[in-house]
Amino acid sequence: MLTFISKSYQIFWIVAGFLVISSIVLSNYDFTFDINVHDTYFVIHYAHLLLFLAIIYAAYGVIYCVIKMLKLELLKLVRRFHMITTVLIVPLDYSIRLLIDYFTTPSWPLSDNSGLKDIITMVLIALFLFAQLVFIIDLIFALFRKYIIKT
């Protein structure tokens, strides 16, 4: 497991491939994510969200590969937090959505639980963005330690 974590760029590339395949499968279904901002609803198809995430995961794979080639020393705890949080956000969102659909019943026939699912998705997106911010700060400190302090 430790060897696999040290090659975290491979994990990100595998997840990116999985997300591309998932978005192709989900393009035939009507799964949407609604964001309500004041009086405006932004409706995003889940396949498009997964394609966007696949691009982000592939980019992080490239970034981790470049970090390894430059021999930058990231903090282990921060790197593991970023990798685990970033990789597990999508399966966690799917599993929570499935559990909500399975264990809850609508209060009346025409309603569903999309509001609760959207709130949970927004919380997971906030956690995802926090992990990215922590990674960027760690990357800046690693560059600072390598190139500024050693010269």
C-alpha positions as CSV (number, residue, x, y, z in Angstrom):
1,M,0.0,0.0,0.0
2,L,2.8,2.4,0.8
3,T,4.4,1.9,-2.6
4,F,1.0,2.6,-4.2
5,I,0.7,5.9,-2.2
6,S,4.1,6.9,-3.3
7,K,3.0,6.6,-6.9
8,S,-0.1,8.6,-6.3
9,Y,-0.2,9.9,-9.9
10,Q,-1.2,6.4,-11.1
11,I,-4.1,6.5,-8.7
12,F,-5.3,9.8,-10.1
13,W,-5.0,8.5,-13.7
14,I,-6.9,5.3,-12.9
15,V,-9.7,7.4,-11.2
16,A,-9.8,9.8,-14.2
17,G,-10.3,6.8,-16.5
18,F,-13.0,5.4,-14.3
19,L,-14.8,8.8,-14.3
20,V,-14.7,9.1,-18.1
21,I,-16.2,5.7,-18.4
22,S,-18.9,6.6,-15.8
23,S,-19.7,9.8,-17.6
24,I,-20.2,7.9,-20.8
25,V,-22.6,5.5,-19.1
26,L,-24.4,8.3,-17.3
27,S,-24.9,10.4,-20.4
28,N,-27.9,8.3,-21.3
29,Y,-29.7,8.9,-18.0
30,D,-31.3,12.0,-16.6
31,F,-29.2,12.7,-13.4
32,T,-28.8,16.3,-12.7
33,F,-27.4,18.4,-9.9
34,D,-29.2,21.7,-9.1
35,I,-27.5,24.7,-7.6
36,N,-29.9,27.4,-6.4
37,V,-28.3,30.9,-6.2
38,H,-30.8,33.5,-5.2
39,D,-33.5,33.3,-7.9
40,T,-31.5,31.3,-10.4
41,Y,-31.2,27.6,-10.7
42,F,-28.1,26.2,-12.3
43,V,-28.8,22.6,-13.5
44,I,-25.7,20.5,-14.2
45,H,-25.9,17.1,-15.8
46,Y,-23.9,14.6,-13.8
47,A,-22.1,13.3,-16.8
48,H,-20.7,16.8,-17.4
49,L,-19.7,17.1,-13.7
50,L,-17.9,13.7,-14.0
51,L,-16.0,14.8,-17.1
52,F,-14.9,17.9,-15.4
53,L,-13.7,15.9,-12.4
54,A,-11.9,13.5,-14.8
55,I,-10.0,16.4,-16.2
56,I,-9.1,17.6,-12.7
57,Y,-7.9,14.1,-11.7
58,A,-5.8,13.7,-14.8
59,A,-4.2,17.1,-14.2
60,Y,-3.4,16.1,-10.6
61,G,-1.9,12.9,-11.9
62,V,0.4,15.0,-14.1
63,I,1.2,17.4,-11.2
64,Y,2.1,14.5,-8.9
65,C,4.3,13.0,-11.7
66,V,6.1,16.3,-12.2
67,I,6.5,16.6,-8.4
68,K,8.1,13.2,-8.4
69,M,10.4,14.1,-11.3
70,L,11.5,17.4,-9.6
71,K,12.0,15.5,-6.3
72,L,10.0,17.9,-4.3
73,E,9.3,16.9,-0.7
74,L,5.6,17.3,0.1
75,L,4.4,16.8,3.7
76,K,3.3,13.1,4.0
77,L,0.2,13.9,6.1
78,V,-1.0,16.7,3.8
79,R,-0.3,14.6,0.6
80,R,-2.2,11.6,2.0
81,F,-5.1,13.9,3.1
82,H,-5.3,15.4,-0.4
83,M,-5.0,12.1,-2.2
84,I,-7.5,10.2,0.0
85,T,-10.0,13.1,0.2
86,T,-9.8,13.8,-3.6
87,V,-10.1,10.2,-4.6
88,L,-12.9,9.2,-2.2
89,I,-15.2,12.2,-2.8
90,V,-17.0,10.7,-5.9
91,P,-17.6,7.2,-4.5
92,L,-18.8,8.8,-1.2
93,D,-21.2,11.0,-3.1
94,Y,-22.6,8.1,-5.1
95,S,-23.0,5.8,-2.0
96,I,-24.7,8.6,0.0
97,R,-27.1,9.2,-2.8
98,L,-27.9,5.5,-3.0
99,L,-28.4,5.2,0.7
100,I,-30.7,8.2,0.8
101,D,-32.8,6.8,-2.1
102,Y,-32.9,3.4,-0.4
103,F,-33.7,4.4,3.2
104,T,-36.0,7.4,2.8
105,T,-39.5,7.6,1.4
106,P,-41.0,10.7,-0.1
107,S,-43.4,12.7,2.1
108,W,-45.9,12.9,-0.7
109,P,-46.1,11.1,-4.1
110,L,-44.6,13.8,-6.4
111,S,-41.7,14.8,-4.1
112,D,-38.2,13.3,-3.9
113,N,-35.1,13.8,-1.8
114,S,-33.1,15.8,-4.3
115,G,-32.7,18.7,-1.9
116,L,-31.0,16.6,0.8
117,K,-28.8,14.9,-1.9
118,D,-27.8,18.3,-3.3
119,I,-26.9,19.6,0.1
120,I,-24.7,16.6,0.8
121,T,-23.1,17.0,-2.7
122,M,-22.4,20.7,-1.9
123,V,-20.7,19.8,1.4
124,L,-18.6,17.2,-0.4
125,I,-17.7,19.8,-3.1
126,A,-16.6,22.2,-0.3
127,L,-14.5,19.4,1.2
128,F,-13.0,18.7,-2.2
129,L,-12.1,22.4,-2.7
130,F,-10.6,22.6,0.8
131,A,-8.4,19.6,0.0
132,Q,-7.2,21.3,-3.2
133,L,-6.4,24.5,-1.3
134,V,-4.4,22.6,1.3
135,F,-2.5,20.8,-1.6
136,I,-1.7,24.1,-3.3
137,I,-0.4,25.6,-0.1
138,D,1.7,22.5,0.5
139,L,3.1,22.7,-3.0
140,I,4.1,26.3,-2.6
141,F,5.9,25.5,0.7
142,A,7.7,22.6,-1.0
143,L,8.9,24.8,-3.8
144,F,9.9,27.4,-1.2
145,R,11.8,24.9,0.8
146,K,13.6,23.5,-2.2
147,Y,14.5,26.5,-4.3
148,I,14.5,29.5,-1.9
149,I,16.0,28.1,1.3
150,K,18.7,25.9,-0.4
151,T,20.1,28.7,-2.5
